[in-house]
Amino acid sequence: MAEEQKLYIGIDLNDSYAMVSFATTTHQEPETVSSVAGSEIFQIPLAVCMAEASGQWVYGDEAIRFEKADMGKCEGHLLTRSLERDYTIIRDQTYEIRSLLAVFIKKILLLAGKLGPKIEIGKVVFTFRKLSVPLMEVMEYVFEQLPVPRKKITVMDYMKSFYYYALNQKDGLAIHDIAMYQYYGKSMVCWYLSRGKQSRPQLVQILETDCGYLTEDKDASFSEIIPKVFEKRIISSVYLVGEGFEGEWMKHSLRVLCQGRRAFLGKNLFSKGACYAAEILDGILPWNYAYMGENEMKFNISLKVRKDNEMAFHTLISAGENWYEAKGICEVILDGPGEIDFWIQMPNSREARIESLELTNLPSRPPKTTRLRIQAKPASDRSVKLTIRDLGLGEFFKASDKVWEYVMKVD
């Protein structure tokens, strides 16, 4: 039987533009698409416009052209304005900007889908410069408007996209350590990726170095920065990202950069990294690495439960999950006094710490007649809020609707 075809999409989203890369089950190397047929311009301006004549939405460069031709009002900077809870009035109707952001994302999802026969979406990964609670609140609203189930959508930051991109490269580009310079015309930043090759999976670390501002002689300034970052390190490949690298100013610095290593200039690295992540998270590409960045949970929380007459651990939150998206929920029957033990374990340790939570003022009932719903939602990468609700047990023992809340933390 032929393998079922699925579509994998990576979307780099910032306030100025979006970039979309896609792959399929049979064509696993990500490709980046343009909203203009035959164009190599992959940046799609983050803008929409309602056409005056038809009332239809257009997006990207077309939205900008429509406004210039007085054919509609273009709304741009949709991400920042969504975070500011901005709104606009179009044809006497009020629109929240976050709803226009949803319109834009629907359009670019269709862009990837038009590239071939209609196939099921396996996974969509959005990548952002930095994740935050306000950003996730906006995006959760947007995700509700999309024709893709929430369980098929994941978010990550640029650093994790770099991790997925860099370690998927062939031809010796990932044999040793890997570096990436980001330069958007202001301060230059370097990310340095290394890994422990003796462990299974290989543990990956990414260090960030602020290289400061380049002088007026950018070529000479960059030439001086490179040896400081690369000192005594073996590096297979270097990636240059950002409009600051555009132009022909790199002369001597490029020769320094390429001494014993290969360098690449590209704008679509993050969308491609997100696309690789989509494939890996859906299990169609092998992956032998583990990365613990600032957005990943740093510990496991479990319950010890009896299931099918055997004792087992039920994990509520797993180390390595994105804390902005992670959540755990289960229902248990309490056997014993009004107390629940939670097992806290670090991913690199076999030892667990037990924290007992007393259910104060829980109604007195016989054993195994109290049903509890336990919800776990991270408040950060090192803390989890637990909410426990008394559900009683059917008609015999009515629910008291008492709720207990507790925050568990690790240092």
KEDO-48894 format. One record per residue (C-alpha): residue number from 1; x, y, z; chain. Coordinates in pm, 1 decimal. Layout:
<pts>
pt i:NUM; u:X; v:Y; w:Z; ch:A
...
</pts>
This chain:
<pts>
pt i:1; u:0.0; v:0.0; w:0.0; ch:A
pt i:2; u:131.2; v:344.9; w:-90.1; ch:A
pt i:3; u:233.1; v:563.4; w:202.2; ch:A
pt i:4; u:-20.8; v:832.3; w:286.7; ch:A
pt i:5; u:95.1; v:1174.7; w:168.4; ch:A
pt i:6; u:113.2; v:1455.7; w:423.0; ch:A
pt i:7; u:212.2; v:1821.5; w:399.5; ch:A
pt i:8; u:453.8; v:1981.3; w:648.0; ch:A
pt i:9; u:472.4; v:2359.4; w:679.3; ch:A
pt i:10; u:718.2; v:2589.8; w:855.5; ch:A
pt i:11; u:624.3; v:2958.1; w:894.8; ch:A
pt i:12; u:867.1; v:3230.1; w:1003.7; ch:A
pt i:13; u:654.2; v:3515.2; w:1135.7; ch:A
pt i:14; u:772.6; v:3858.1; w:1245.1; ch:A
pt i:15; u:615.3; v:4202.9; w:1232.3; ch:A
pt i:16; u:745.2; v:4286.7; w:886.1; ch:A
pt i:17; u:697.6; v:3967.1; w:688.0; ch:A
pt i:18; u:629.5; v:3593.7; w:682.9; ch:A
pt i:19; u:820.8; v:3318.0; w:506.2; ch:A
pt i:20; u:672.3; v:2978.9; w:427.4; ch:A
pt i:21; u:860.2; v:2654.7; w:367.4; ch:A
pt i:22; u:700.5; v:2319.9; w:298.6; ch:A
pt i:23; u:783.8; v:1951.8; w:256.0; ch:A
pt i:24; u:585.4; v:1635.3; w:199.9; ch:A
pt i:25; u:614.4; v:1274.5; w:307.7; ch:A
pt i:26; u:792.6; v:1186.6; w:-17.2; ch:A
pt i:27; u:980.4; v:1517.5; w:-72.3; ch:A
pt i:28; u:1131.9; v:1572.8; w:270.0; ch:A
pt i:29; u:1374.0; v:1853.3; w:182.0; ch:A
pt i:30; u:1198.2; v:2184.7; w:265.1; ch:A
pt i:31; u:1133.8; v:2433.4; w:-13.1; ch:A
pt i:32; u:1047.0; v:2798.4; w:41.2; ch:A
pt i:33; u:761.4; v:2947.6; w:-157.1; ch:A
pt i:34; u:692.9; v:3293.8; w:-294.2; ch:A
pt i:35; u:353.7; v:3459.4; w:-315.2; ch:A
pt i:36; u:457.1; v:3576.5; w:-663.4; ch:A
pt i:37; u:479.3; v:3293.8; w:-918.7; ch:A
pt i:38; u:833.2; v:3239.1; w:-1043.8; ch:A
pt i:39; u:985.8; v:3488.1; w:-798.8; ch:A
pt i:40; u:1281.9; v:3424.8; w:-568.4; ch:A
pt i:41; u:1152.2; v:3683.7; w:-321.8; ch:A
pt i:42; u:1034.3; v:3474.6; w:-29.4; ch:A
pt i:43; u:947.1; v:3748.8; w:219.7; ch:A
pt i:44; u:570.7; v:3806.9; w:221.8; ch:A
pt i:45; u:483.3; v:4146.4; w:375.4; ch:A
pt i:46; u:266.1; v:4100.9; w:684.7; ch:A
pt i:47; u:-25.7; v:4298.4; w:544.7; ch:A
pt i:48; u:-382.9; v:4250.2; w:424.7; ch:A
pt i:49; u:-624.1; v:4468.0; w:230.0; ch:A
pt i:50; u:-995.1; v:4436.4; w:159.6; ch:A
pt i:51; u:-1052.5; v:4510.7; w:-208.4; ch:A
pt i:52; u:-1298.6; v:4798.1; w:-250.4; ch:A
pt i:53; u:-1462.2; v:4645.3; w:-557.6; ch:A
pt i:54; u:-1510.9; v:4285.6; w:-445.5; ch:A
pt i:55; u:-1484.8; v:4291.6; w:-67.1; ch:A
pt i:56; u:-1228.6; v:4008.0; w:-92.9; ch:A
pt i:57; u:-909.1; v:3998.4; w:110.9; ch:A
pt i:58; u:-571.9; v:4022.4; w:-59.4; ch:A
pt i:59; u:-240.5; v:3991.7; w:124.6; ch:A
pt i:60; u:131.4; v:4060.3; w:108.2; ch:A
pt i:61; u:266.9; v:4260.4; w:-185.8; ch:A
pt i:62; u:-73.9; v:4258.1; w:-349.7; ch:A
pt i:63; u:-226.1; v:4430.8; w:-44.8; ch:A
pt i:64; u:35.9; v:4706.1; w:-72.1; ch:A
pt i:65; u:-29.4; v:4745.9; w:-446.7; ch:A
pt i:66; u:-405.0; v:4772.5; w:-389.4; ch:A
pt i:67; u:-359.1; v:5060.1; w:-145.6; ch:A
pt i:68; u:-121.9; v:5244.2; w:-382.0; ch:A
pt i:69; u:-384.3; v:5212.3; w:-654.5; ch:A
pt i:70; u:-659.5; v:5341.4; w:-420.7; ch:A
pt i:71; u:-833.3; v:5004.7; w:-443.4; ch:A
pt i:72; u:-850.8; v:4947.7; w:-68.3; ch:A
pt i:73; u:-694.3; v:5023.4; w:271.2; ch:A
pt i:74; u:-383.9; v:4820.8; w:354.3; ch:A
pt i:75; u:-333.1; v:4709.8; w:714.2; ch:A
pt i:76; u:26.7; v:4622.8; w:803.3; ch:A
pt i:77; u:239.3; v:4542.8; w:1111.4; ch:A
pt i:78; u:-27.3; v:4292.5; w:1210.1; ch:A
pt i:79; u:176.0; v:4114.7; w:1476.5; ch:A
pt i:80; u:275.1; v:4418.7; w:1683.7; ch:A
pt i:81; u:-69.9; v:4570.9; w:1648.2; ch:A
pt i:82; u:-230.1; v:4244.3; w:1757.7; ch:A
pt i:83; u:-13.5; v:4247.7; w:2069.4; ch:A
pt i:84; u:-130.8; v:4605.1; w:2132.2; ch:A
pt i:85; u:-495.2; v:4489.6; w:2094.2; ch:A
pt i:86; u:-541.4; v:4739.4; w:1814.2; ch:A
pt i:87; u:-841.8; v:4751.9; w:1585.4; ch:A
pt i:88; u:-935.4; v:4921.7; w:1258.1; ch:A
pt i:89; u:-1247.5; v:5025.8; w:1067.5; ch:A
pt i:90; u:-1291.9; v:4899.5; w:711.3; ch:A
pt i:91; u:-1605.5; v:4980.8; w:513.8; ch:A
pt i:92; u:-1784.6; v:5091.9; w:831.1; ch:A
pt i:93; u:-1708.1; v:4765.9; w:1007.9; ch:A
pt i:94; u:-1475.0; v:4730.4; w:1306.9; ch:A
pt i:95; u:-1207.8; v:4459.2; w:1292.2; ch:A
pt i:96; u:-969.1; v:4348.3; w:1562.7; ch:A
pt i:97; u:-619.2; v:4340.9; w:1414.7; ch:A
pt i:98; u:-569.9; v:3988.6; w:1550.1; ch:A
pt i:99; u:-858.9; v:3876.9; w:1327.1; ch:A
pt i:100; u:-674.9; v:4026.3; w:1026.4; ch:A
pt i:101; u:-361.8; v:3838.6; w:1133.3; ch:A
pt i:102; u:-572.6; v:3521.8; w:1119.4; ch:A
pt i:103; u:-689.1; v:3616.9; w:766.9; ch:A
pt i:104; u:-326.1; v:3661.1; w:660.6; ch:A
pt i:105; u:-216.7; v:3324.5; w:801.6; ch:A
pt i:106; u:-509.3; v:3145.7; w:636.8; ch:A
pt i:107; u:-393.5; v:3291.8; w:305.0; ch:A
pt i:108; u:-33.0; v:3177.2; w:340.6; ch:A
pt i:109; u:-141.7; v:2829.8; w:450.0; ch:A
pt i:110; u:-336.3; v:2807.5; w:124.4; ch:A
pt i:111; u:-23.4; v:2920.4; w:-59.4; ch:A
pt i:112; u:164.2; v:2609.9; w:56.1; ch:A
pt i:113; u:-134.9; v:2388.1; w:-20.6; ch:A
pt i:114; u:-164.8; v:2511.2; w:-380.3; ch:A
pt i:115; u:176.2; v:2378.7; w:-474.4; ch:A
pt i:116; u:56.9; v:2029.5; w:-544.3; ch:A
pt i:117; u:-237.0; v:1793.8; w:-513.0; ch:A
pt i:118; u:-453.5; v:1853.4; w:-207.6; ch:A
pt i:119; u:-307.3; v:1646.4; w:75.5; ch:A
pt i:120; u:-357.1; v:1634.6; w:449.4; ch:A
pt i:121; u:-152.6; v:1866.2; w:670.0; ch:A
pt i:122; u:68.9; v:1660.8; w:899.9; ch:A
pt i:123; u:211.0; v:1945.9; w:1108.3; ch:A
pt i:124; u:250.4; v:2323.9; w:1100.4; ch:A
pt i:125; u:530.9; v:2489.6; w:1298.5; ch:A
pt i:126; u:539.0; v:2865.3; w:1356.5; ch:A
pt i:127; u:868.9; v:3022.6; w:1454.6; ch:A
pt i:128; u:917.0; v:3364.2; w:1616.4; ch:A
pt i:129; u:1216.3; v:3569.8; w:1722.9; ch:A
pt i:130; u:1115.5; v:3525.7; w:2086.8; ch:A
pt i:131; u:818.2; v:3364.3; w:2259.9; ch:A
pt i:132; u:615.4; v:3539.2; w:2530.4; ch:A
pt i:133; u:284.1; v:3498.4; w:2711.3; ch:A
pt i:134; u:118.7; v:3792.8; w:2524.2; ch:A
pt i:135; u:234.8; v:3649.6; w:2190.9; ch:A
pt i:136; u:93.7; v:3307.8; w:2275.9; ch:A
pt i:137; u:-240.2; v:3463.6; w:2375.7; ch:A
pt i:138; u:-264.4; v:3629.3; w:2033.6; ch:A
pt i:139; u:-160.3; v:3314.9; w:1850.0; ch:A
pt i:140; u:-401.4; v:3090.4; w:2041.3; ch:A
pt i:141; u:-681.0; v:3317.8; w:1917.9; ch:A
pt i:142; u:-542.2; v:3293.6; w:1563.2; ch:A
pt i:143; u:-508.4; v:2914.3; w:1581.4; ch:A
pt i:144; u:-879.0; v:2885.4; w:1665.8; ch:A
pt i:145; u:-959.5; v:3051.6; w:1332.0; ch:A
pt i:146; u:-744.1; v:2819.6; w:1121.1; ch:A
pt i:147; u:-863.7; v:2509.5; w:932.5; ch:A
pt i:148; u:-593.9; v:2304.7; w:1107.3; ch:A
pt i:149; u:-652.3; v:2117.5; w:1436.6; ch:A
pt i:150; u:-462.8; v:2273.9; w:1727.5; ch:A
pt i:151; u:-285.1; v:1944.9; w:1799.6; ch:A
pt i:152; u:-114.2; v:1975.1; w:1459.0; ch:A
pt i:153; u:28.4; v:2321.6; w:1538.0; ch:A
pt i:154; u:348.4; v:2391.4; w:1730.4; ch:A
pt i:155; u:540.0; v:2709.6; w:1808.4; ch:A
pt i:156; u:908.6; v:2767.0; w:1873.3; ch:A
pt i:157; u:1164.3; v:3045.7; w:1875.1; ch:A
pt i:158; u:1434.6; v:3120.6; w:1617.5; ch:A
pt i:159; u:1704.1; v:2950.3; w:1825.1; ch:A
pt i:160; u:1522.3; v:2617.8; w:1817.4; ch:A
pt i:161; u:1455.7; v:2656.5; w:1443.4; ch:A
pt i:162; u:1830.1; v:2707.2; w:1396.8; ch:A
pt i:163; u:1889.8; v:2385.4; w:1593.0; ch:A
pt i:164; u:1659.0; v:2187.2; w:1364.2; ch:A
pt i:165; u:1797.2; v:2344.5; w:1046.6; ch:A
pt i:166; u:2167.3; v:2319.1; w:1126.3; ch:A
pt i:167; u:2163.0; v:1954.8; w:1234.9; ch:A
pt i:168; u:1966.2; v:1847.1; w:926.0; ch:A
pt i:169; u:2236.2; v:1961.3; w:683.5; ch:A
pt i:170; u:2436.5; v:1703.6; w:492.3; ch:A
pt i:171; u:2772.1; v:1702.1; w:307.5; ch:A
pt i:172; u:2976.5; v:1741.5; w:624.9; ch:A
pt i:173; u:2814.2; v:2069.5; w:729.4; ch:A
pt i:174; u:2720.3; v:1935.0; w:1072.9; ch:A
pt i:175; u:3021.8; v:1715.4; w:1155.4; ch:A
pt i:176; u:3164.7; v:1965.8; w:1404.4; ch:A
pt i:177; u:3023.9; v:2274.8; w:1573.7; ch:A
pt i:178; u:2802.2; v:2522.2; w:1388.2; ch:A
pt i:179; u:2770.6; v:2899.4; w:1413.6; ch:A
pt i:180; u:2524.3; v:3160.2; w:1298.6; ch:A
pt i:181; u:2564.8; v:3538.3; w:1286.9; ch:A
pt i:182; u:2255.2; v:3757.6; w:1290.8; ch:A
pt i:183; u:2295.3; v:4115.7; w:1175.2; ch:A
pt i:184; u:1998.6; v:4339.3; w:1113.3; ch:A
pt i:185; u:2196.7; v:4661.7; w:1082.1; ch:A
pt i:186; u:2232.3; v:4714.6; w:1456.6; ch:A
pt i:187; u:2415.1; v:4499.4; w:1708.3; ch:A
pt i:188; u:2550.7; v:4168.9; w:1575.8; ch:A
pt i:189; u:2471.9; v:3844.6; w:1759.8; ch:A
pt i:190; u:2637.7; v:3503.7; w:1722.2; ch:A
pt i:191; u:2480.9; v:3168.3; w:1812.0; ch:A
pt i:192; u:2726.1; v:2886.8; w:1866.5; ch:A
pt i:193; u:2591.3; v:2529.1; w:1852.5; ch:A
pt i:194; u:2788.0; v:2242.2; w:2005.4; ch:A
pt i:195; u:2689.1; v:1894.1; w:2115.8; ch:A
pt i:196; u:2803.9; v:1606.2; w:2332.3; ch:A
pt i:197; u:2869.0; v:1328.5; w:2081.3; ch:A
pt i:198; u:2914.4; v:1059.8; w:2347.1; ch:A
pt i:199; u:2558.0; v:1077.0; w:2480.8; ch:A
pt i:200; u:2246.8; v:918.6; w:2325.4; ch:A
pt i:201; u:2061.9; v:1123.4; w:2225.7; ch:A
pt i:202; u:2331.8; v:1382.9; w:2168.2; ch:A
pt i:203; u:2275.9; v:1678.8; w:2400.3; ch:A
pt i:204; u:2288.5; v:2009.5; w:2213.3; ch:A
pt i:205; u:2386.1; v:2346.1; w:2358.8; ch:A
pt i:206; u:2352.4; v:2685.8; w:2191.3; ch:A
pt i:207; u:2542.6; v:2980.6; w:2336.5; ch:A
pt i:208; u:2464.5; v:3339.8; w:2243.1; ch:A
pt i:209; u:2734.9; v:3606.4; w:2215.9; ch:A
pt i:210; u:2659.1; v:3975.3; w:2170.3; ch:A
pt i:211; u:2928.1; v:4090.0; w:1929.0; ch:A
pt i:212; u:2832.2; v:4457.0; w:1960.9; ch:A
pt i:213; u:2804.5; v:4716.3; w:1686.4; ch:A
pt i:214; u:3017.8; v:4719.3; w:1375.4; ch:A
pt i:215; u:3225.1; v:5029.1; w:1307.9; ch:A
pt i:216; u:3190.1; v:5238.0; w:993.7; ch:A
pt i:217; u:3436.6; v:4999.7; w:828.2; ch:A
pt i:218; u:3209.0; v:4699.6; w:866.1; ch:A
pt i:219; u:3439.0; v:4463.3; w:678.4; ch:A
pt i:220; u:3735.5; v:4527.7; w:908.0; ch:A
pt i:221; u:3516.4; v:4524.9; w:1217.6; ch:A
pt i:222; u:3359.8; v:4189.1; w:1130.3; ch:A
pt i:223; u:3704.0; v:4047.7; w:1047.4; ch:A
pt i:224; u:3811.1; v:4123.6; w:1405.1; ch:A
pt i:225; u:3498.3; v:3971.0; w:1561.0; ch:A
pt i:226; u:3522.0; v:3631.9; w:1386.5; ch:A
pt i:227; u:3848.8; v:3503.8; w:1547.6; ch:A
pt i:228; u:3728.3; v:3606.6; w:1895.9; ch:A
pt i:229; u:3415.2; v:3391.8; w:1867.1; ch:A
pt i:230; u:3584.3; v:3100.3; w:1689.3; ch:A
pt i:231; u:3900.3; v:3084.2; w:1900.3; ch:A
pt i:232; u:4012.1; v:2721.0; w:1960.5; ch:A
pt i:233; u:3686.8; v:2584.5; w:1818.0; ch:A
pt i:234; u:3639.3; v:2348.8; w:1526.0; ch:A
pt i:235; u:3349.4; v:2473.1; w:1314.9; ch:A
pt i:236; u:3205.4; v:2301.4; w:1009.2; ch:A
pt i:237; u:2967.4; v:2568.2; w:886.2; ch:A
pt i:238; u:2860.7; v:2928.0; w:943.9; ch:A
pt i:239; u:2527.2; v:3089.3; w:853.8; ch:A
pt i:240; u:2471.9; v:3459.9; w:801.3; ch:A
pt i:241; u:2118.4; v:3587.1; w:859.7; ch:A
pt i:242; u:1976.1; v:3938.6; w:841.2; ch:A
pt i:243; u:1953.3; v:4228.8; w:600.9; ch:A
pt i:244; u:2270.8; v:4375.3; w:752.2; ch:A
pt i:245; u:2471.5; v:4125.3; w:546.7; ch:A
pt i:246; u:2323.4; v:4246.4; w:219.4; ch:A
pt i:247; u:2544.8; v:4434.5; w:-24.3; ch:A
pt i:248; u:2903.0; v:4374.2; w:-127.4; ch:A
pt i:249; u:3076.5; v:4498.1; w:184.9; ch:A
pt i:250; u:3217.9; v:4159.1; w:299.9; ch:A
pt i:251; u:3561.0; v:4124.0; w:135.9; ch:A
pt i:252; u:3837.7; v:4039.7; w:381.4; ch:A
pt i:253; u:3587.1; v:3920.9; w:645.5; ch:A
pt i:254; u:3450.1; v:3659.0; w:407.5; ch:A
pt i:255; u:3799.1; v:3515.3; w:356.6; ch:A
pt i:256; u:3849.1; v:3501.3; w:733.8; ch:A
pt i:257; u:3507.7; v:3339.1; w:777.2; ch:A
pt i:258; u:3576.6; v:3065.7; w:521.9; ch:A
pt i:259; u:3914.5; v:2955.0; w:655.1; ch:A
pt i:260; u:3855.1; v:2581.3; w:705.5; ch:A
pt i:261; u:3478.3; v:2615.4; w:711.3; ch:A
pt i:262; u:3188.8; v:2685.5; w:475.0; ch:A
pt i:263; u:2966.0; v:2992.0; w:500.1; ch:A
pt i:264; u:2613.1; v:3047.3; w:372.7; ch:A
pt i:265; u:2397.7; v:3355.9; w:335.3; ch:A
pt i:266; u:2024.5; v:3302.9; w:349.4; ch:A
pt i:267; u:1698.9; v:3456.1; w:466.2; ch:A
pt i:268; u:1481.9; v:3146.8; w:483.5; ch:A
pt i:269; u:1679.7; v:2949.5; w:742.2; ch:A
pt i:270; u:1417.6; v:2981.8; w:1017.8; ch:A
pt i:271; u:1118.0; v:2879.4; w:806.2; ch:A
pt i:272; u:1313.2; v:2580.4; w:675.9; ch:A
pt i:273; u:1418.3; v:2490.2; w:1030.4; ch:A
pt i:274; u:1053.1; v:2506.9; w:1136.6; ch:A
pt i:275; u:960.0; v:2281.8; w:844.6; ch:A
pt i:276; u:1223.7; v:2025.6; w:944.3; ch:A
pt i:277; u:1081.7; v:2042.4; w:1297.0; ch:A
pt i:278; u:732.4; v:1969.7; w:1162.2; ch:A
pt i:279; u:860.6; v:1655.0; w:991.4; ch:A
pt i:280; u:1060.9; v:1540.5; w:1293.3; ch:A
pt i:281; u:779.0; v:1602.5; w:1541.5; ch:A
pt i:282; u:545.8; v:1397.0; w:1322.7; ch:A
pt i:283; u:798.1; v:1114.8; w:1315.8; ch:A
pt i:284; u:888.1; v:1100.2; w:945.0; ch:A
pt i:285; u:1251.1; v:1206.5; w:993.7; ch:A
pt i:286; u:1490.7; v:1040.4; w:1242.9; ch:A
pt i:287; u:1629.9; v:1257.7; w:1520.6; ch:A
pt i:288; u:1909.4; v:1170.6; w:1761.8; ch:A
pt i:289; u:1946.0; v:1504.2; w:1940.1; ch:A
pt i:290; u:1802.2; v:1671.0; w:2250.1; ch:A
pt i:291; u:1800.0; v:2044.5; w:2315.8; ch:A
pt i:292; u:1694.9; v:2227.4; w:2629.5; ch:A
pt i:293; u:1651.6; v:2599.2; w:2556.9; ch:A
pt i:294; u:1487.7; v:2874.6; w:2757.0; ch:A
pt i:295; u:1136.3; v:2767.5; w:2652.8; ch:A
pt i:296; u:1166.9; v:2397.7; w:2740.0; ch:A
pt i:297; u:1042.2; v:2252.3; w:3069.2; ch:A
pt i:298; u:1330.7; v:2168.2; w:3300.9; ch:A
pt i:299; u:1164.3; v:1888.8; w:3501.3; ch:A
pt i:300; u:904.2; v:1610.9; w:3493.2; ch:A
pt i:301; u:592.9; v:1595.4; w:3712.3; ch:A
pt i:302; u:425.6; v:1258.3; w:3758.9; ch:A
pt i:303; u:167.0; v:1080.5; w:3970.0; ch:A
pt i:304; u:203.9; v:726.2; w:4097.2; ch:A
pt i:305; u:-123.1; v:550.0; w:4013.6; ch:A
pt i:306; u:-270.0; v:201.6; w:4009.1; ch:A
pt i:307; u:-384.1; v:92.8; w:3665.8; ch:A
pt i:308; u:-503.4; v:-257.8; w:3576.9; ch:A
pt i:309; u:-392.5; v:-373.9; w:3925.0; ch:A
pt i:310; u:-36.5; v:-253.4; w:3864.6; ch:A
pt i:311; u:145.8; v:52.1; w:3994.7; ch:A
pt i:312; u:263.4; v:292.4; w:3724.6; ch:A
pt i:313; u:369.5; v:653.4; w:3679.2; ch:A
pt i:314; u:139.8; v:889.7; w:3492.7; ch:A
pt i:315; u:331.5; v:1189.8; w:3356.9; ch:A
pt i:316; u:152.5; v:1524.2; w:3369.4; ch:A
pt i:317; u:434.8; v:1745.6; w:3238.0; ch:A
pt i:318; u:750.1; v:1622.2; w:3061.3; ch:A
pt i:319; u:1091.2; v:1786.5; w:3062.0; ch:A
pt i:320; u:1172.8; v:1921.7; w:2716.4; ch:A
pt i:321; u:815.7; v:2024.9; w:2631.8; ch:A
pt i:322; u:760.5; v:2386.5; w:2527.1; ch:A
pt i:323; u:622.5; v:2535.4; w:2848.0; ch:A
pt i:324; u:398.6; v:2778.4; w:2657.9; ch:A
pt i:325; u:210.7; v:2483.9; w:2505.9; ch:A
pt i:326; u:249.7; v:2207.7; w:2762.5; ch:A
pt i:327; u:-44.3; v:2099.2; w:2976.4; ch:A
pt i:328; u:-152.8; v:1786.2; w:3154.5; ch:A
pt i:329; u:-491.7; v:1669.6; w:3277.6; ch:A
pt i:330; u:-618.9; v:1347.8; w:3432.8; ch:A
pt i:331; u:-886.3; v:1216.6; w:3666.9; ch:A
pt i:332; u:-802.4; v:986.8; w:3957.8; ch:A
pt i:333; u:-987.3; v:804.1; w:4234.8; ch:A
pt i:334; u:-839.8; v:890.5; w:4575.2; ch:A
pt i:335; u:-745.7; v:585.8; w:4782.1; ch:A
pt i:336; u:-656.5; v:693.9; w:5131.3; ch:A
pt i:337; u:-634.0; v:1025.3; w:5318.0; ch:A
pt i:338; u:-685.4; v:1366.0; w:5154.4; ch:A
pt i:339; u:-333.3; v:1397.4; w:5021.6; ch:A
pt i:340; u:-172.2; v:1357.6; w:4678.6; ch:A
pt i:341; u:194.9; v:1287.4; w:4612.1; ch:A
pt i:342; u:359.3; v:1445.5; w:4307.5; ch:A
pt i:343; u:690.7; v:1309.3; w:4183.8; ch:A
pt i:344; u:936.3; v:1569.9; w:4056.5; ch:A
pt i:345; u:1233.7; v:1448.4; w:3857.2; ch:A
pt i:346; u:1509.1; v:1622.2; w:3664.8; ch:A
pt i:347; u:1574.3; v:1473.9; w:3316.7; ch:A
pt i:348; u:1939.7; v:1393.2; w:3395.0; ch:A
pt i:349; u:1868.0; v:1221.6; w:3729.2; ch:A
pt i:350; u:1729.2; v:887.8; w:3838.6; ch:A
pt i:351; u:1624.0; v:1030.8; w:4172.6; ch:A
pt i:352; u:1283.5; v:1191.7; w:4227.3; ch:A
pt i:353; u:1160.8; v:1436.5; w:4487.8; ch:A
pt i:354; u:812.4; v:1381.0; w:4628.2; ch:A
pt i:355; u:593.6; v:1679.8; w:4713.4; ch:A
pt i:356; u:271.4; v:1606.3; w:4901.8; ch:A
pt i:357; u:-26.4; v:1832.0; w:4856.6; ch:A
pt i:358; u:-285.5; v:1825.7; w:5135.8; ch:A
pt i:359; u:-646.4; v:1867.2; w:5022.3; ch:A
pt i:360; u:-763.9; v:2085.4; w:5308.3; ch:A
pt i:361; u:-1133.7; v:2052.5; w:5402.0; ch:A
pt i:362; u:-1194.2; v:1769.0; w:5157.7; ch:A
pt i:363; u:-1531.7; v:1613.0; w:5250.5; ch:A
pt i:364; u:-1495.6; v:1295.4; w:5456.8; ch:A
pt i:365; u:-1578.2; v:990.1; w:5245.8; ch:A
pt i:366; u:-1492.8; v:618.7; w:5242.4; ch:A
pt i:367; u:-1180.0; v:514.3; w:5045.0; ch:A
pt i:368; u:-1214.4; v:510.3; w:4665.2; ch:A
pt i:369; u:-1524.4; v:729.1; w:4662.0; ch:A
pt i:370; u:-1358.0; v:1060.8; w:4574.7; ch:A
pt i:371; u:-1284.8; v:1144.8; w:4212.7; ch:A
pt i:372; u:-1042.4; v:1430.0; w:4145.5; ch:A
pt i:373; u:-955.1; v:1617.8; w:3829.0; ch:A
pt i:374; u:-590.2; v:1726.5; w:3824.0; ch:A
pt i:375; u:-469.8; v:1990.9; w:3580.2; ch:A
pt i:376; u:-108.6; v:2097.4; w:3534.6; ch:A
pt i:377; u:-13.5; v:2413.7; w:3342.4; ch:A
pt i:378; u:339.5; v:2556.7; w:3341.5; ch:A
pt i:379; u:385.1; v:2915.9; w:3456.8; ch:A
pt i:380; u:746.8; v:2915.8; w:3337.0; ch:A
pt i:381; u:1010.1; v:2663.2; w:3235.8; ch:A
pt i:382; u:1075.9; v:2596.6; w:3606.5; ch:A
pt i:383; u:731.0; v:2621.3; w:3765.1; ch:A
pt i:384; u:395.7; v:2448.7; w:3718.7; ch:A
pt i:385; u:54.8; v:2549.7; w:3851.1; ch:A
pt i:386; u:-151.5; v:2253.8; w:3971.5; ch:A
pt i:387; u:-529.6; v:2280.0; w:3999.6; ch:A
pt i:388; u:-721.8; v:2000.3; w:4170.4; ch:A
pt i:389; u:-1101.9; v:1986.0; w:4171.0; ch:A
pt i:390; u:-1326.0; v:1755.7; w:4376.0; ch:A
pt i:391; u:-1571.9; v:1578.3; w:4144.1; ch:A
pt i:392; u:-1731.4; v:1348.4; w:4403.2; ch:A
pt i:393; u:-1849.3; v:1011.4; w:4274.7; ch:A
pt i:394; u:-2177.0; v:1005.5; w:4086.0; ch:A
pt i:395; u:-2507.9; v:1029.5; w:4274.4; ch:A
pt i:396; u:-2375.4; v:866.2; w:4589.5; ch:A
pt i:397; u:-2114.4; v:1126.5; w:4679.2; ch:A
pt i:398; u:-2193.4; v:1467.9; w:4535.8; ch:A
pt i:399; u:-1910.8; v:1692.0; w:4415.9; ch:A
pt i:400; u:-1819.9; v:1966.8; w:4658.4; ch:A
pt i:401; u:-1658.7; v:2167.1; w:4374.0; ch:A
pt i:402; u:-1375.3; v:2251.6; w:4609.7; ch:A
pt i:403; u:-1060.9; v:2358.0; w:4426.5; ch:A
pt i:404; u:-701.6; v:2346.3; w:4546.5; ch:A
pt i:405; u:-420.4; v:2530.3; w:4371.8; ch:A
pt i:406; u:-50.4; v:2489.8; w:4418.3; ch:A
pt i:407; u:264.5; v:2600.3; w:4234.0; ch:A
pt i:408; u:558.6; v:2362.7; w:4213.4; ch:A
pt i:409; u:901.5; v:2502.5; w:4135.9; ch:A
pt i:410; u:1256.6; v:2385.5; w:4081.1; ch:A
pt i:411; u:1571.9; v:2595.4; w:4110.6; ch:A
</pts>
